[in-house]
């Protein structure tokens, strides 16, 4: 059995989320102030070169999720233009 293509799964998940939440809801999503504060803290520690291995993994996960949310919002914006 062939392995699923990661980008196909990624696209399917984006489409699924756009279908389940309204494009307006997706566009309005913002991280909590606590999450934003943590991201800012990790970014500053990264710039200073003082991140622990665990903090580096946390920051990388945040950056991956940020890229995903950016792609999701782009898909939602496209859906809004088509309506």
Secondary structure, 3 states (H helix, E strand, C coil): CCCCCHHHHHHHHHHHHHHHCCHHHHHHCCCCHHHHHHHHHHHHHHHHCCCCHHHHHHHHHHHHHHHHHHHHHHHHHHHHHCC
